[in-house]
Amino acid sequence: MAAAAQIEPVDSELRTKLKAARFAPELELLLACSQPTSDREPDLGAILESPLNWDSVLRLANHHRLLPSLHAAVCTRDGVPASIRSAIGARFHNHQRRVLRFTAELARIWLHFEQHKIPILAHKGAALGQFLYGDPAMRQFGDLDFLVQAADVPRARSALQELGYAQKIQLTPRQEKEYLRSGYEHVFGLNSERNLVEVQWQIVPRFYSINFDMEAMFARSVDLALDGLRLRTLRKEDLMLVLCVHAAKHEWSQLGMLRDIAALAGFDLDWGWIEREARRLGVARILLLSLSLADSLFSSRFSVLIRLPVESFRVQGLAAAIQDKIAAGMDVETESLRYFRNMTQLRERWLDRARLAWRLATTPSVGEWQSSQIPDSLFPLYHGVRAVRLLKRLMIRSSSPVE
């Protein structure tokens, strides 16, 4: 890490190794559909001529949030059975209607926050679909995300309650104070939809030990036009790091996340700034791994990667393991010890690994608060509850039979 990182062309040997792990035809179809239009025809034609389980295709498209790509690639192809084209078209039109409803709700919330003079950024969701693809419907998403600064969380909550929203979890004043320090989001529901809006004041919880400078990100934010509305959203260089960290948090389990990264990497980006900020945050390995996967799986055509010589062999092994998990359809268990061990492996600095482990072991979470009702005056006792719950997990894991 002492040597200065160079931005160089992608290593062809690395790309070949990453592509060696092939997927089932149904997943290969989705990947082919998500390539740039000029590149996808040879692979797409060959895959469509092979036997396909279309029920599996539709299930995987929804799981990986690649339905828009599937629809765009096959909806007019004569080689696809009419019944299949009809089924894909029906699902996509339902998706379009949902996006229209989400976009209208986004506008309602945005204008209400403007009236209250609460600074917010539109994050992911419809805003990211517009930013990356020029059409919100070309990206699948399940909720509306907004970034606020921690000091504005109480006002943001009140503003949403005025619009009829209810916070998903109720915290005591002491818990709320601790959650603003250690957590990163509040979830709000409206009517029958309990997870419609997420208000985030950090990108990931504090225990991950990735300290994005939210105030600076707000200062660097840019305008975005969406259906006649002028929004503010993350600058594209900040967005690249945020998308990579978000994908790593979910262990790159949805290919749609990598598709977004590949699309953003095709923009004119200040890679030097991205490299320096990734080093400051301690996420250079996460960035390199995300870009390697995006380039391998989505033929993104971006010709630069941040090359850290001491990281290359680690990235190759991690990338191959991630592709194996994708191929196996493995679920991400964010409460498992395996998950937290993997998260430490993604960090290049020992100090960040140590902080992650320490904060994980000592920071009470909503789980502890909900499992034991302790008065705010005795709040420190939650540290003991945290230790007991972690010990139980260890005991369960050690007593489980080895497969």
N, C-alpha and C positions, 0 to 999 in steps of 0.2 A: 504493500500500500504506500510505501515511501515514495516510489517513483511516480511522477506525474502521469495521470491517466491520459491516454490518447484516444481521440475519436477516429476510428478506422473503419474500413469496409467490414461487413459481417464475414466472419471466418466460414469459408465454404465447407470445411470439414465439420465444424460445429453444426451447421445447418443440416448436413447429411446425416449426422448422428441423431439429431433431433427428429428427423423425418423417418428414421428407421423403424420407430415404434408405430405401426399402422393400426388403424381402428377398424371396427366393423363397417360394412358397406353403408349402413344407414347413417353413421356418423361421418364417414368420408363424404357422403352426399351433401350433408350440411356444410362441411368445410368447403367443398367445391362451390356450393351456391354462394358462399360468403367471400370468394375471391374477387379481385377486380374483374370487371366484365370481360376484358380482352384476354384474361388468363384462364378463365374457368371452363371454356368450352371443351377442350380435349378431355379433361378429367371428368367433367360433368356428363358428357355424352357416353363415355365408357361405363361410368357407374350406373347410369340409367338403363343401360342394356343388361346389367346383372340383376339377379333376383333380389328383390327388396321387400322387407317387411314394412309396409307403409304405416301400420299402427305404431311401430317402433320409431319410424321417422318423425311422425307427428308428436309422439311423446318426448323424444329427444329435442326436437325443435323448441318445444315449450320449456323444457328444463334448462336448456342452454340459451334460451332467449334469442333464437335465430329464426323465428317464424318469418319476420319481414324479409330476410335474405332468401329463405326457401320460396316464399311466394313470388318475389321478384324474378327468381331464376327459372321457375318451372310453370308459372301460371299460364304461359302461352305456348308451351312446348307440346307439339303433337305426339311426341313419344311417351308422354305421361298419360295414363288412362284418364278419361274425362271425369270419372267418379272421384279420382284422387285430386285432380285439379279443383273440382267443386268443393271437396272437403277442406283443402288448403285455403281456397278463396273464402269460404264461410268463416273459418277461424281468423283469417287476416282481417276481414271486414268487422268482425266482433272486436278485434284488437283496435282497429281504427276508431270505432265508436267509443271505446274506452279511453283512447288517447284524447279524443275531442272533449270528453267529459273531464278528464284530468287537466287538460289545458285550460278549460273554462274555470275550473276550480283554482288552478294556479293564478289566473288573472284576478279572481275574486280576492284571494288571500294577499296577493302582491299590492293591489290597490288599497286594501284595508291597512296593511302595514305602512304604506306610504302616508296615508291619512294620519297615522299615529307617529309618523317620523321615526320608525324603527328600521335601521339599516339591515338589509338582508341580501343574500345572494341566492339566486336560483341554482340548484345543484343537482346534477344527474337528471333523471327523469326526462320530461319533454324538452327541457332546456338543452340537455346534452344531445338529444336526438337532432334538434335544430342546429346546434353548433357543429356537430360532426358530419351529419348527413343531409342537412338542409331540409329535413322533414321529420317532425317528432314521431311520426308513425313508423319510421324506419328503425326504431329502437324499441325493444320491449322493456317495460318497467312496471313495478307493482305499487309504487307510492309516490308521493311528492316530497322531495327533500329540500330543505332550506338551511343555509348557514347563517348563524347569528354570532355575535360576540357574547361571551359569558355574562357580561354585565347586563345585556338586554334580554336574557332568558325570561325573567319574570314578566316583562312587558310583552314579550312574544306570546307567552302563555295566556295572558289576559286578553290579548287581541284575538287569538284563536278561539277562546271561550266566548267572546262576543259574537263570533261567527257560528256558534253552535257546537264547537269541538270539545271533546272531553279527553283529559290526559289519561293514558293507559294505566299508569301506576300512580298511587297516591303516597307521598312521602311526608314524614314529619319535618319540621323546620331544620332539625339537626341533620337528618338524612339528606335533605335537599342541599344543604351546604356542602356536605361531603360528596354528594353525587356531582355537583358542579365542578368539584376539584378532580374527582377520579373517573367520572363517566364522560359521555360525549354526546348523548342525544336524549330527547324526550319524544315519545310516540303519542300521537293524538288520533282519535277516531271521530267519525261523524255518522250518526244514525247507525246503520247496521255494519258499517265498515270500521273496524276497530283499529286498523293500522294504515290509515290513509295519509297522514302527514308525519314527517320526521323533522324535528328542529334540532340541529346539531351545532354545538359550540366548539367541538374539536373533530378531527377527522377519525381518530380511533381513541379508545379508552386510554387512560394514562398509563396503565400497566405495560402497554406495548413499548413504552419509552421512545416514542416518535413525536417530537415536540414541534409540530407545525406552528409557525408564527401567524396566528389568525389575524391579528391587527394588520400586519404587513400584507397578507393575502387580500384583505379587504381593500387596502390602499392601492394594490395593483390590479384590482378587478376591472373588467371591461364590459362595455355595453353589448347587449344581444337583443335583436328584434325577433319577437315571436307573436304571430297573429296580431300585428299592429300594436303590441305592447313593448315598451322599452324596459328590458330587465338588466340586471347586473349579474355577472357570473365570473367564475375564476378565469384568470389569464391562462392561456394555453400551456405555458411552461409549468405553472403551479398545478394545472389540471393533470398534466402528465404524471407528476409525482403522486398526486392524490389517487388517480386511477390505478397506478401500480401498487400502492400501499393497500388500497381497497381490495384489489384482486388477490394480493398476498394474504390478507386477513381471511379471505374465503378459500385459500389454497387453490386459486385459479380454477375452481370447480365448475364454473359456467363459462363456456367458450365465448359467450357474448361479451364478457369483460375483456377478453383478449382481442376480440374484434374491435372494440372501442379504442383500445390502446394502439392497435395497428392503424386504424383510421386517423387518430390524432398524430401518430408518428409521421404521417404523410404531409402534415402541415409544415410551414416554414417556422422551425423552432430554434430557439437559442440554446443549442445543446451544451455550450460551455457553461451557461448559467445553470442548466438542469444538473450537470455533473457536479458543479460546486455545491449546489443546494442539497443534492443527494448525499454528498460526503458530509456536509454539516449535520444533516439529520441522521446519518448512519444507515441509509437505505440504498447505498450504491449496489449492493448485491441484489436487492429486491428489484431495483430498476433494470439492471442488466438481465436478470432472469426473466422479467416480464417482457422486455423487448425481444429477447431471444425466442421465447415461446410465440409471441405475436408474429415475428418474422417467419418462423418455421411453419406455423399452422395456417397463416393467412396471407402468405406471399405479399407482404405489405409494401415491398419495393422501397422502403426506406433503406438507405445505404450506410447508415452510421449506427454504431453502438458504442457505448462507453466501455472501453477495453481496460480492465484492471487485470494485469497479467496473473497475479496470484489468485484471482477469483475464477479464472476460466475453467479449470478442472472441476471446481465445486459447482459451478453453474451447469456444466454438462451433466453431471450426475443428478443434480436436483431437477433439471428439466426433464430428463428421462423418467425419473420417478413420478413427476407430476403427470406426464403423459400416460404412464401406466395407470394412475389413479383415474384419470379421465376415461380411459378405455374401459376400466372395470366399473365405472359408474359409482365409485365409492362416495358415500356421504361424508360431509365435513362435520365432525363432532367437536364443536368449539369448547365444550366443557371437559374434554378428555385430556389426560396427561400426554398422550401421543401428540395431540394438536399443539400443546404448549412447548413440547420438546422441538417440534418442527419449526415453531416460530422463532425459537432461539437460534436454530441452525441458519435461519435466513439473515441473521445480523452479522455484520463483519467485525464489529467492535465488541471486545469482551465486556467492556463496561455496560454496554446496552443489554447484553445477555444477562449480566448480573442484576441490573435494574429490573429487567422483565421478571426474572425469577423471584426476586425479593418482593416486588410489588404484587405479584400474583399471590404469594404466600401470605402477605400481611394486610392486604387491602380488602376490607369487607365490601360486599357487593349487594345488589338488590336481593339476590338469593338468600344471603344471610339475614337481611332485614325482614324478609317475608317469612323465613323459617322460624324466627324467634322474635317475639315482641318484647323489646327491652326499652325502658323509658329513656328519653334523650339525656337525662342527667347521668345515666350509666352507659352512655354510648360506647366508651372504650371496651366494654365487655364483648362487643361484636368481633373484636380481634380473636378472642377465644373461640367464638362460634365458627369463625373462618378456619381456624386451625383444626378444629374437630371435623368439619366437613371435608377438608382436604385429606385428613388422615383416613377418613372412611373411604374416600375414593382410592387411596393407595392400597388399603386393605382389600377392597373389592377387586382391584386389578391383580394384586398378588395371589388372590385365591381363585381367580378365573383360570380355567384349563387352557393350556397352550394349544393353539390350533395347528 
